Amino acid sequence: MTAHPDSLAYLRAYPELLLLDCTYKTNKYGMPLLDMIGVDAAQRFFCIAFAFLSGEAEEDYLWALVLPAVTALISASGSVSFRVTRALTW
């Protein structure tokens, strides 16, 4: 996982919404790229971190969420709720 320290600082200021977006087969190894994106008070998006996952199973996403930087932010925010939506593909 790659995250710039300034992005993590910005996330600490605006921890209310964390979006996860995963693109499928983005490199020659077919590993999905997970983008972690936040939203600030002016409803502007900012990049938090990127990670290549081994797949798109629930366990792969959980791996990204239990990384030390992410767990510290989740525990510091007090209450956390997850809403999962799936995009339709054809």
Secondary structure, DSSP 4 states (H G I P E B T S, - for coil): -EE-HHHHHHHHH--S-EEEEEESS-STT-PPEEEEEEE-TTS-EEEEEEEE-S-SSHHHHHHHHTSHHHHHHHHHTS------------
